[in-house]
């Protein structure tokens, strides 16, 4: 919500303990079918895109345009947070999937 300060990376989790955050994600969505997961994913992508489209280039790419980015390193803009929370986890998951595929063969 506008004006609220987000709890990063998520309430109850620290940046150096993202493995537990990932596990909570798995527990949250483990009961959904592939079709339901895809539907939920598309909905979330739409919400993120809608939010991002409301932001100006300055808000996205200039440090400290949002108060909640101020405690973080110099290059942590809103765009950096979007990247970290949307794309970066998939890089980690990709290597885990490769390992799983090797074991499963």
Biopython code that builds the backbone (N, CA, C, O; Angstrom):
import numpy as np
from Bio.PDB.StructureBuilder import StructureBuilder

atoms = [
    (1, "UNK", "N", (0.818, -1.171, 0.000)),
    (1, "UNK", "CA", (0.000, 0.000, 0.000)),
    (1, "UNK", "C", (0.869, 1.245, 0.000)),
    (1, "UNK", "O", (1.974, 1.241, 0.542)),
    (2, "UNK", "N", (0.382, 2.273, -0.588)),
    (2, "UNK", "CA", (1.127, 3.517, -0.697)),
    (2, "UNK", "C", (1.463, 4.075, 0.681)),
    (2, "UNK", "O", (0.612, 4.146, 1.568)),
    (3, "UNK", "N", (2.722, 4.468, 0.836)),
    (3, "UNK", "CA", (3.162, 5.049, 2.089)),
    (3, "UNK", "C", (3.658, 4.053, 3.113)),
    (3, "UNK", "O", (4.280, 4.449, 4.099)),
    (4, "UNK", "N", (3.404, 2.772, 2.911)),
    (4, "UNK", "CA", (3.869, 1.755, 3.848)),
    (4, "UNK", "C", (5.325, 1.412, 3.550)),
    (4, "UNK", "O", (5.761, 1.446, 2.400)),
    (5, "UNK", "N", (6.063, 1.085, 4.593)),
    (5, "UNK", "CA", (7.447, 0.664, 4.431)),
    (5, "UNK", "C", (7.469, -0.859, 4.367)),
    (5, "UNK", "O", (7.046, -1.519, 5.316)),
    (6, "UNK", "N", (7.955, -1.432, 3.260)),
    (6, "UNK", "CA", (7.980, -2.884, 3.151)),
    (6, "UNK", "C", (9.011, -3.498, 4.090)),
    (6, "UNK", "O", (10.036, -2.888, 4.394)),
    (7, "UNK", "N", (8.727, -4.700, 4.537)),
    (7, "UNK", "CA", (9.666, -5.460, 5.358)),
    (7, "UNK", "C", (10.446, -6.337, 4.386)),
    (7, "UNK", "O", (9.880, -7.200, 3.715)),
    (8, "UNK", "N", (11.745, -6.103, 4.322)),
    (8, "UNK", "CA", (12.572, -6.790, 3.326)),
    (8, "UNK", "C", (13.556, -7.734, 3.975)),
    (8, "UNK", "O", (14.136, -7.384, 5.004)),
    (9, "UNK", "N", (13.775, -8.926, 3.418)),
    (9, "UNK", "CA", (13.177, -9.457, 2.205)),
    (9, "UNK", "C", (11.729, -9.893, 2.390)),
    (9, "UNK", "O", (10.963, -9.898, 1.427)),
    (10, "UNK", "N", (11.335, -10.263, 3.624)),
    (10, "UNK", "CA", (9.947, -10.585, 3.960)),
    (10, "UNK", "C", (9.872, -10.658, 5.476)),
    (10, "UNK", "O", (10.882, -10.870, 6.146)),
    (11, "UNK", "N", (8.690, -10.484, 6.005)),
    (11, "UNK", "CA", (8.536, -10.495, 7.462)),
    (11, "UNK", "C", (9.035, -11.815, 8.042)),
    (11, "UNK", "O", (8.627, -12.894, 7.612)),
    (12, "UNK", "N", (9.929, -11.707, 9.029)),
    (12, "UNK", "CA", (10.451, -12.883, 9.704)),
    (12, "UNK", "C", (11.681, -13.497, 9.050)),
    (12, "UNK", "O", (12.180, -14.516, 9.527)),
    (13, "UNK", "N", (12.184, -12.902, 7.967)),
    (13, "UNK", "CA", (13.330, -13.451, 7.244)),
    (13, "UNK", "C", (14.418, -12.402, 7.095)),
    (13, "UNK", "O", (14.139, -11.206, 7.005)),
    (14, "UNK", "N", (15.652, -12.861, 7.071)),
    (14, "UNK", "CA", (16.815, -11.999, 6.877)),
    (14, "UNK", "C", (17.417, -12.289, 5.502)),
    (14, "UNK", "O", (17.199, -13.360, 4.934)),
    (15, "UNK", "N", (18.173, -11.329, 4.974)),
    (15, "UNK", "CA", (18.791, -11.485, 3.652)),
    (15, "UNK", "C", (19.751, -12.672, 3.612)),
    (15, "UNK", "O", (19.929, -13.279, 2.556)),
    (16, "UNK", "N", (20.372, -13.012, 4.741)),
    (16, "UNK", "CA", (21.323, -14.119, 4.744)),
    (16, "UNK", "C", (20.649, -15.460, 5.005)),
    (16, "UNK", "O", (21.332, -16.454, 5.252)),
    (17, "UNK", "N", (19.317, -15.503, 4.954)),
    (17, "UNK", "CA", (18.598, -16.743, 5.220)),
    (17, "UNK", "C", (17.447, -16.915, 4.229)),
    (17, "UNK", "O", (16.323, -17.233, 4.619)),
    (18, "UNK", "N", (17.736, -16.703, 2.963)),
    (18, "UNK", "CA", (16.679, -16.780, 1.955)),
    (18, "UNK", "C", (16.205, -18.208, 1.696)),
    (18, "UNK", "O", (15.103, -18.413, 1.188)),
    (19, "UNK", "N", (17.025, -19.189, 2.039)),
    (19, "UNK", "CA", (16.618, -20.584, 1.855)),
    (19, "UNK", "C", (15.318, -20.888, 2.593)),
    (19, "UNK", "O", (14.446, -21.574, 2.059)),
    (20, "UNK", "N", (15.186, -20.384, 3.811)),
    (20, "UNK", "CA", (13.951, -20.598, 4.579)),
    (20, "UNK", "C", (12.776, -19.864, 3.948)),
    (20, "UNK", "O", (11.646, -20.354, 3.975)),
    (21, "UNK", "N", (13.038, -18.700, 3.383)),
    (21, "UNK", "CA", (11.977, -17.966, 2.689)),
    (21, "UNK", "C", (11.499, -18.772, 1.485)),
    (21, "UNK", "O", (10.296, -18.868, 1.242)),
    (22, "UNK", "N", (12.428, -19.346, 0.734)),
    (22, "UNK", "CA", (12.053, -20.188, -0.406)),
    (22, "UNK", "C", (11.223, -21.379, 0.050)),
    (22, "UNK", "O", (10.239, -21.739, -0.597)),
    (23, "UNK", "N", (11.618, -21.993, 1.169)),
    (23, "UNK", "CA", (10.865, -23.137, 1.688)),
    (23, "UNK", "C", (9.443, -22.731, 2.064)),
    (23, "UNK", "O", (8.507, -23.502, 1.849)),
    (24, "UNK", "N", (9.268, -21.545, 2.618)),
    (24, "UNK", "CA", (7.917, -21.099, 2.964)),
    (24, "UNK", "C", (7.088, -20.902, 1.701)),
    (24, "UNK", "O", (5.885, -21.166, 1.693)),
    (25, "UNK", "N", (7.732, -20.436, 0.636)),
    (25, "UNK", "CA", (7.062, -20.303, -0.658)),
    (25, "UNK", "C", (6.576, -21.674, -1.141)),
    (25, "UNK", "O", (5.432, -21.820, -1.573)),
    (26, "UNK", "N", (7.456, -22.672, -1.063)),
    (26, "UNK", "CA", (7.070, -24.028, -1.490)),
    (26, "UNK", "C", (5.886, -24.539, -0.668)),
    (26, "UNK", "O", (4.952, -25.123, -1.218)),
    (27, "UNK", "N", (5.926, -24.319, 0.643)),
    (27, "UNK", "CA", (4.822, -24.781, 1.501)),
    (27, "UNK", "C", (3.519, -24.072, 1.139)),
    (27, "UNK", "O", (2.458, -24.696, 1.121)),
    (28, "UNK", "N", (3.594, -22.786, 0.855)),
    (28, "UNK", "CA", (2.396, -22.006, 0.532)),
    (28, "UNK", "C", (1.713, -22.525, -0.730)),
    (28, "UNK", "O", (0.485, -22.596, -0.787)),
    (29, "UNK", "N", (2.497, -22.887, -1.736)),
    (29, "UNK", "CA", (1.932, -23.213, -3.039)),
    (29, "UNK", "C", (1.968, -24.696, -3.392)),
    (29, "UNK", "O", (1.609, -25.057, -4.513)),
    (30, "UNK", "N", (2.385, -25.560, -2.483)),
    (30, "UNK", "CA", (2.545, -26.976, -2.800)),
    (30, "UNK", "C", (1.236, -27.678, -3.165)),
    (30, "UNK", "O", (1.252, -28.674, -3.888)),
    (31, "UNK", "N", (0.124, -27.177, -2.683)),
    (31, "UNK", "CA", (-1.152, -27.832, -2.956)),
    (31, "UNK", "C", (-1.807, -27.424, -4.268)),
    (31, "UNK", "O", (-2.853, -27.965, -4.627)),
    (32, "UNK", "N", (-1.214, -26.484, -4.984)),
    (32, "UNK", "CA", (-1.819, -26.017, -6.230)),
    (32, "UNK", "C", (-1.387, -26.869, -7.417)),
    (32, "UNK", "O", (-0.263, -27.369, -7.471)),
    (33, "UNK", "N", (-2.291, -27.019, -8.350)),
    (33, "UNK", "CA", (-1.960, -27.737, -9.579)),
    (33, "UNK", "C", (-1.089, -26.848, -10.462)),
    (33, "UNK", "O", (-0.969, -25.648, -10.214)),
    (34, "UNK", "N", (-0.483, -27.437, -11.491)),
    (34, "UNK", "CA", (0.318, -26.660, -12.422)),
    (34, "UNK", "C", (-0.523, -25.568, -13.071)),
    (34, "UNK", "O", (-0.065, -24.436, -13.230)),
    (35, "UNK", "N", (-1.753, -25.909, -13.444)),
    (35, "UNK", "CA", (-2.645, -24.922, -14.059)),
    (35, "UNK", "C", (-2.911, -23.758, -13.103)),
    (35, "UNK", "O", (-2.893, -22.598, -13.514)),
    (36, "UNK", "N", (-3.155, -24.068, -11.837)),
    (36, "UNK", "CA", (-3.398, -23.018, -10.845)),
    (36, "UNK", "C", (-2.149, -22.165, -10.619)),
    (36, "UNK", "O", (-2.241, -20.946, -10.473)),
    (37, "UNK", "N", (-0.980, -22.815, -10.590)),
    (37, "UNK", "CA", (0.271, -22.072, -10.419)),
    (37, "UNK", "C", (0.510, -21.115, -11.578)),
    (37, "UNK", "O", (0.912, -19.971, -11.370)),
    (38, "UNK", "N", (0.264, -21.578, -12.787)),
    (38, "UNK", "CA", (0.438, -20.726, -13.963)),
    (38, "UNK", "C", (-0.534, -19.554, -13.915)),
    (38, "UNK", "O", (-0.159, -18.421, -14.218)),
    (39, "UNK", "N", (-1.774, -19.821, -13.536)),
    (39, "UNK", "CA", (-2.770, -18.762, -13.429)),
    (39, "UNK", "C", (-2.347, -17.726, -12.372)),
    (39, "UNK", "O", (-2.442, -16.520, -12.601)),
    (40, "UNK", "N", (-1.891, -18.206, -11.238)),
    (40, "UNK", "CA", (-1.436, -17.304, -10.171)),
    (40, "UNK", "C", (-0.227, -16.490, -10.631)),
    (40, "UNK", "O", (-0.143, -15.288, -10.377)),
    (41, "UNK", "N", (0.704, -17.154, -11.309)),
    (41, "UNK", "CA", (1.892, -16.471, -11.824)),
    (41, "UNK", "C", (1.498, -15.348, -12.780)),
    (41, "UNK", "O", (2.011, -14.233, -12.677)),
    (42, "UNK", "N", (0.595, -15.639, -13.703)),
    (42, "UNK", "CA", (0.160, -14.617, -14.660)),
    (42, "UNK", "C", (-0.516, -13.445, -13.957)),
    (42, "UNK", "O", (-0.326, -12.290, -14.338)),
    (43, "UNK", "N", (-1.293, -13.745, -12.942)),
    (43, "UNK", "CA", (-1.950, -12.692, -12.171)),
    (43, "UNK", "C", (-0.910, -11.804, -11.484)),
    (43, "UNK", "O", (-1.017, -10.578, -11.512)),
    (44, "UNK", "N", (0.092, -12.430, -10.868)),
    (44, "UNK", "CA", (1.123, -11.661, -10.166)),
    (44, "UNK", "C", (1.957, -10.837, -11.140)),
    (44, "UNK", "O", (2.313, -9.699, -10.833)),
    (45, "UNK", "N", (2.272, -11.386, -12.300)),
    (45, "UNK", "CA", (3.012, -10.623, -13.316)),
    (45, "UNK", "C", (2.203, -9.396, -13.719)),
    (45, "UNK", "O", (2.757, -8.307, -13.868)),
    (46, "UNK", "N", (0.904, -9.569, -13.894)),
    (46, "UNK", "CA", (0.041, -8.442, -14.231)),
    (46, "UNK", "C", (0.045, -7.376, -13.147)),
    (46, "UNK", "O", (0.095, -6.184, -13.448)),
    (47, "UNK", "N", (-0.007, -7.801, -11.880)),
    (47, "UNK", "CA", (0.018, -6.844, -10.773)),
    (47, "UNK", "C", (1.348, -6.099, -10.718)),
    (47, "UNK", "O", (1.371, -4.880, -10.554)),
    (48, "UNK", "N", (2.455, -6.826, -10.854)),
    (48, "UNK", "CA", (3.784, -6.191, -10.839)),
    (48, "UNK", "C", (3.901, -5.200, -11.996)),
    (48, "UNK", "O", (4.347, -4.068, -11.807)),
    (49, "UNK", "N", (3.501, -5.627, -13.186)),
    (49, "UNK", "CA", (3.599, -4.742, -14.351)),
    (49, "UNK", "C", (2.737, -3.496, -14.165)),
    (49, "UNK", "O", (3.153, -2.396, -14.528)),
    (50, "UNK", "N", (1.549, -3.658, -13.605)),
    (50, "UNK", "CA", (0.687, -2.515, -13.350)),
    (50, "UNK", "C", (1.335, -1.537, -12.391)),
    (50, "UNK", "O", (1.288, -0.326, -12.606)),
    (51, "UNK", "N", (1.944, -2.060, -11.326)),
    (51, "UNK", "CA", (2.620, -1.207, -10.352)),
    (51, "UNK", "C", (3.825, -0.508, -10.984)),
    (51, "UNK", "O", (4.004, 0.699, -10.821)),
    (52, "UNK", "N", (4.644, -1.268, -11.702)),
    (52, "UNK", "CA", (5.840, -0.699, -12.324)),
    (52, "UNK", "C", (5.463, 0.392, -13.325)),
    (52, "UNK", "O", (6.133, 1.422, -13.402)),
    (53, "UNK", "N", (4.412, 0.173, -14.078)),
    (53, "UNK", "CA", (3.987, 1.168, -15.067)),
    (53, "UNK", "C", (3.520, 2.477, -14.433)),
    (53, "UNK", "O", (3.485, 3.508, -15.104)),
    (54, "UNK", "N", (3.165, 2.448, -13.163)),
    (54, "UNK", "CA", (2.764, 3.676, -12.459)),
    (54, "UNK", "C", (3.967, 4.495, -11.985)),
    (54, "UNK", "O", (3.819, 5.664, -11.627)),
    (55, "UNK", "N", (5.146, 3.892, -11.980)),
    (55, "UNK", "CA", (6.337, 4.557, -11.472)),
    (55, "UNK", "C", (7.037, 5.344, -12.580)),
    (55, "UNK", "O", (7.014, 4.957, -13.748)),
    (56, "UNK", "N", (7.651, 6.442, -12.190)),
    (56, "UNK", "CA", (8.426, 7.229, -13.148)),
    (56, "UNK", "C", (9.814, 6.616, -13.303)),
    (56, "UNK", "O", (10.235, 5.795, -12.487)),
    (57, "UNK", "N", (10.521, 7.021, -14.359)),
    (57, "UNK", "CA", (11.898, 6.558, -14.542)),
    (57, "UNK", "C", (12.770, 6.990, -13.370)),
    (57, "UNK", "O", (13.642, 6.239, -12.933)),
    (58, "UNK", "N", (12.540, 8.190, -12.863)),
    (58, "UNK", "CA", (13.314, 8.675, -11.726)),
    (58, "UNK", "C", (13.095, 7.788, -10.501)),
    (58, "UNK", "O", (14.046, 7.437, -9.802)),
    (59, "UNK", "N", (11.847, 7.431, -10.249)),
    (59, "UNK", "CA", (11.543, 6.563, -9.111)),
    (59, "UNK", "C", (12.211, 5.213, -9.272)),
    (59, "UNK", "O", (12.727, 4.655, -8.303)),
    (60, "UNK", "N", (12.207, 4.688, -10.470)),
    (60, "UNK", "CA", (12.790, 3.368, -10.711)),
    (60, "UNK", "C", (14.311, 3.360, -10.630)),
    (60, "UNK", "O", (14.896, 2.434, -10.067)),
    (61, "UNK", "N", (14.956, 4.384, -11.188)),
    (61, "UNK", "CA", (16.392, 4.292, -11.424)),
    (61, "UNK", "C", (17.270, 5.253, -10.637)),
    (61, "UNK", "O", (18.493, 5.204, -10.763)),
    (62, "UNK", "N", (16.678, 6.126, -9.828)),
    (62, "UNK", "CA", (17.479, 7.039, -9.024)),
    (62, "UNK", "C", (17.363, 6.629, -7.554)),
    (62, "UNK", "O", (16.262, 6.480, -7.024)),
    (63, "UNK", "N", (18.503, 6.453, -6.915)),
    (63, "UNK", "CA", (18.581, 6.020, -5.519)),
    (63, "UNK", "C", (17.819, 6.983, -4.612)),
    (63, "UNK", "O", (17.820, 8.194, -4.833)),
    (64, "UNK", "N", (17.185, 6.439, -3.612)),
    (64, "UNK", "CA", (16.494, 7.168, -2.544)),
    (64, "UNK", "C", (15.218, 7.879, -2.987)),
    (64, "UNK", "O", (14.752, 8.784, -2.295)),
    (65, "UNK", "N", (14.653, 7.495, -4.104)),
    (65, "UNK", "CA", (13.368, 8.072, -4.503)),
    (65, "UNK", "C", (12.233, 7.499, -3.664)),
    (65, "UNK", "O", (11.140, 8.065, -3.616)),
    (66, "UNK", "N", (12.493, 6.389, -3.013)),
    (66, "UNK", "CA", (11.573, 5.811, -2.042)),
    (66, "UNK", "C", (12.334, 5.684, -0.729)),
    (66, "UNK", "O", (13.460, 5.186, -0.708)),
    (67, "UNK", "N", (11.733, 6.126, 0.356)),
    (67, "UNK", "CA", (12.410, 6.108, 1.650)),
    (67, "UNK", "C", (12.907, 4.728, 2.049)),
    (67, "UNK", "O", (13.950, 4.611, 2.694)),
    (68, "UNK", "N", (12.183, 3.686, 1.680)),
    (68, "UNK", "CA", (12.560, 2.349, 2.102)),
    (68, "UNK", "C", (13.817, 1.840, 1.410)),
    (68, "UNK", "O", (14.351, 0.806, 1.811)),
    (69, "UNK", "N", (14.308, 2.529, 0.385)),
    (69, "UNK", "CA", (15.569, 2.112, -0.250)),
    (69, "UNK", "C", (16.779, 2.762, 0.412)),
    (69, "UNK", "O", (17.908, 2.346, 0.155)),
    (70, "UNK", "N", (16.576, 3.764, 1.249)),
    (70, "UNK", "CA", (17.691, 4.538, 1.815)),
    (70, "UNK", "C", (18.674, 3.718, 2.661)),
    (70, "UNK", "O", (19.874, 3.986, 2.587)),
    (71, "UNK", "N", (18.241, 2.749, 3.449)),
    (71, "UNK", "CA", (19.222, 2.024, 4.269)),
    (71, "UNK", "C", (20.126, 1.086, 3.464)),
    (71, "UNK", "O", (21.073, 0.529, 4.018)),
    (72, "UNK", "N", (19.861, 0.908, 2.207)),
    (72, "UNK", "CA", (20.585, -0.073, 1.419)),
    (72, "UNK", "C", (21.717, 0.576, 0.636)),
    (72, "UNK", "O", (21.780, 1.800, 0.519)),
    (73, "UNK", "N", (22.620, -0.261, 0.096)),
    (73, "UNK", "CA", (23.800, 0.270, -0.599)),
    (73, "UNK", "C", (23.473, 1.267, -1.710)),
    (73, "UNK", "O", (22.336, 1.388, -2.165)),
    (74, "UNK", "N", (24.499, 1.957, -2.113)),
    (74, "UNK", "CA", (24.397, 3.063, -3.065)),
    (74, "UNK", "C", (23.625, 2.723, -4.335)),
    (74, "UNK", "O", (22.850, 3.551, -4.812)),
    (75, "UNK", "N", (23.810, 1.552, -4.886)),
    (75, "UNK", "CA", (23.193, 1.220, -6.174)),
    (75, "UNK", "C", (21.831, 0.533, -6.041)),
    (75, "UNK", "O", (21.306, 0.034, -7.037)),
    (76, "UNK", "N", (21.251, 0.492, -4.851)),
    (76, "UNK", "CA", (19.989, -0.198, -4.659)),
    (76, "UNK", "C", (18.815, 0.751, -4.899)),
    (76, "UNK", "O", (18.304, 1.386, -3.977)),
    (77, "UNK", "N", (18.418, 0.824, -6.132)),
    (77, "UNK", "CA", (17.263, 1.625, -6.523)),
    (77, "UNK", "C", (16.016, 0.748, -6.467)),
    (77, "UNK", "O", (16.112, -0.448, -6.192)),
    (78, "UNK", "N", (14.864, 1.325, -6.721)),
    (78, "UNK", "CA", (13.632, 0.538, -6.791)),
    (78, "UNK", "C", (13.773, -0.544, -7.863)),
    (78, "UNK", "O", (13.336, -1.676, -7.660)),
    (79, "UNK", "N", (14.383, -0.201, -9.006)),
    (79, "UNK", "CA", (14.583, -1.180, -10.081)),
    (79, "UNK", "C", (15.431, -2.354, -9.599)),
    (79, "UNK", "O", (15.170, -3.496, -9.976)),
    (80, "UNK", "N", (16.437, -2.091, -8.774)),
    (80, "UNK", "CA", (17.286, -3.157, -8.229)),
    (80, "UNK", "C", (16.457, -4.089, -7.338)),
    (80, "UNK", "O", (16.609, -5.309, -7.404)),
    (81, "UNK", "N", (15.586, -3.518, -6.513)),
    (81, "UNK", "CA", (14.734, -4.347, -5.668)),
    (81, "UNK", "C", (13.779, -5.198, -6.510)),
    (81, "UNK", "O", (13.533, -6.360, -6.189)),
    (82, "UNK", "N", (13.253, -4.627, -7.564)),
    (82, "UNK", "CA", (12.372, -5.386, -8.455)),
    (82, "UNK", "C", (13.139, -6.559, -9.043)),
    (82, "UNK", "O", (12.627, -7.678, -9.083)),
    (83, "UNK", "N", (14.346, -6.317, -9.492)),
    (83, "UNK", "CA", (15.183, -7.378, -10.067)),
    (83, "UNK", "C", (15.466, -8.473, -9.045)),
    (83, "UNK", "O", (15.309, -9.660, -9.333)),
    (84, "UNK", "N", (15.881, -8.067, -7.858)),
    (84, "UNK", "CA", (16.230, -9.030, -6.813)),
    (84, "UNK", "C", (15.038, -9.893, -6.419)),
    (84, "UNK", "O", (15.199, -11.078, -6.126)),
    (85, "UNK", "N", (13.849, -9.309, -6.412)),
    (85, "UNK", "CA", (12.675, -10.036, -5.946)),
    (85, "UNK", "C", (11.884, -10.725, -7.043)),
    (85, "UNK", "O", (10.914, -11.425, -6.752)),
    (86, "UNK", "N", (12.273, -10.544, -8.290)),
    (86, "UNK", "CA", (11.510, -11.181, -9.358)),
    (86, "UNK", "C", (12.366, -12.085, -10.241)),
    (86, "UNK", "O", (11.907, -13.156, -10.637)),
    (87, "UNK", "N", (13.560, -11.696, -10.552)),
    (87, "UNK", "CA", (14.388, -12.451, -11.496)),
    (87, "UNK", "C", (15.453, -13.274, -10.797)),
    (87, "UNK", "O", (15.657, -14.438, -11.141)),
    (88, "UNK", "N", (16.128, -12.697, -9.833)),
    (88, "UNK", "CA", (17.255, -13.355, -9.188)),
    (88, "UNK", "C", (16.906, -14.725, -8.603)),
    (88, "UNK", "O", (17.706, -15.647, -8.765)),
    (89, "UNK", "N", (15.765, -14.919, -7.934)),
    (89, "UNK", "CA", (15.477, -16.260, -7.408)),
    (89, "UNK", "C", (15.452, -17.337, -8.486)),
    (89, "UNK", "O", (15.792, -18.487, -8.210)),
    (90, "UNK", "N", (15.061, -16.991, -9.700)),
    (90, "UNK", "CA", (15.006, -17.987, -10.754)),
    (90, "UNK", "C", (16.385, -18.466, -11.164)),
    (90, "UNK", "O", (16.536, -19.603, -11.610)),
    (91, "UNK", "N", (17.400, -17.614, -11.020)),
    (91, "UNK", "CA", (18.768, -18.038, -11.308)),
    (91, "UNK", "C", (19.180, -19.129, -10.338)),
    (91, "UNK", "O", (19.810, -20.112, -10.727)),
    (92, "UNK", "N", (18.823, -18.955, -9.079)),
    (92, "UNK", "CA", (19.121, -19.957, -8.065)),
    (92, "UNK", "C", (18.341, -21.248, -8.333)),
    (92, "UNK", "O", (18.890, -22.345, -8.234)),
    (93, "UNK", "N", (17.063, -21.103, -8.671)),
    (93, "UNK", "CA", (16.233, -22.272, -8.920)),
    (93, "UNK", "C", (16.707, -23.044, -10.141)),
    (93, "UNK", "O", (16.614, -24.271, -10.171)),
    (94, "UNK", "N", (17.214, -22.340, -11.150)),
    (94, "UNK", "CA", (17.677, -22.990, -12.372)),
    (94, "UNK", "C", (18.776, -24.006, -12.061)),
    (94, "UNK", "O", (18.747, -25.123, -12.578)),
    (95, "UNK", "N", (19.753, -23.626, -11.213)),
    (95, "UNK", "CA", (20.824, -24.561, -10.867)),
    (95, "UNK", "C", (20.283, -25.727, -10.039)),
    (95, "UNK", "O", (20.753, -26.856, -10.179)),
    (96, "UNK", "N", (19.306, -25.464, -9.185)),
    (96, "UNK", "CA", (18.709, -26.538, -8.393)),
    (96, "UNK", "C", (17.955, -27.515, -9.291)),
    (96, "UNK", "O", (17.997, -28.725, -9.071)),
    (97, "UNK", "N", (17.277, -27.000, -10.283)),
    (97, "UNK", "CA", (16.544, -27.859, -11.223)),
    (97, "UNK", "C", (17.520, -28.721, -12.025)),
    (97, "UNK", "O", (17.261, -29.904, -12.247)),
    (98, "UNK", "N", (18.634, -28.139, -12.459)),
    (98, "UNK", "CA", (19.642, -28.917, -13.193)),
    (98, "UNK", "C", (20.174, -30.063, -12.348)),
    (98, "UNK", "O", (20.302, -31.187, -12.835)),
    (99, "UNK", "N", (20.487, -29.785, -11.076)),
    (99, "UNK", "CA", (20.955, -30.839, -10.178)),
    (99, "UNK", "C", (19.894, -31.923, -10.015)),
    (99, "UNK", "O", (20.204, -33.113, -10.053)),
    (100, "UNK", "N", (18.654, -31.510, -9.835)),
    (100, "UNK", "CA", (17.556, -32.466, -9.682)),
    (100, "UNK", "C", (17.417, -33.340, -10.923)),
    (100, "UNK", "O", (17.213, -34.549, -10.816)),
    (101, "UNK", "N", (17.528, -32.727, -12.104)),
    (101, "UNK", "CA", (17.395, -33.489, -13.349)),
    (101, "UNK", "C", (18.498, -34.526, -13.471)),
    (101, "UNK", "O", (18.243, -35.638, -13.932)),
    (102, "UNK", "N", (19.721, -34.189, -13.070)),
    (102, "UNK", "CA", (20.841, -35.141, -13.119)),
    (102, "UNK", "C", (20.578, -36.337, -12.200)),
    (102, "UNK", "O", (20.846, -37.484, -12.556)),
    (103, "UNK", "N", (20.052, -36.043, -11.024)),
    (103, "UNK", "CA", (19.756, -37.109, -10.066)),
    (103, "UNK", "C", (18.602, -37.982, -10.565)),
    (103, "UNK", "O", (18.619, -39.200, -10.382)),
    (104, "UNK", "N", (17.610, -37.365, -11.190)),
    (104, "UNK", "CA", (16.414, -38.075, -11.626)),
    (104, "UNK", "C", (16.663, -38.972, -12.838)),
    (104, "UNK", "O", (15.869, -39.874, -13.103)),
    (105, "UNK", "N", (17.739, -38.745, -13.570)),
    (105, "UNK", "CA", (17.988, -39.543, -14.790)),
    (105, "UNK", "C", (18.492, -40.908, -14.485)),
    (105, "UNK", "O", (18.746, -41.692, -15.399)),
]
sb = StructureBuilder()
sb.init_structure("model")
sb.init_model(0)
sb.init_chain("A")
sb.init_seg("    ")
for serial, (resi, resn, name, xyz) in enumerate(atoms, 1):
    if name == "N":
        sb.init_residue(resn, " ", resi, " ")
    sb.init_atom(name, np.array(xyz, "f"), 0.0, 1.0, " ", f" {name:<3s}", serial, name[0])
structure = sb.get_structure()
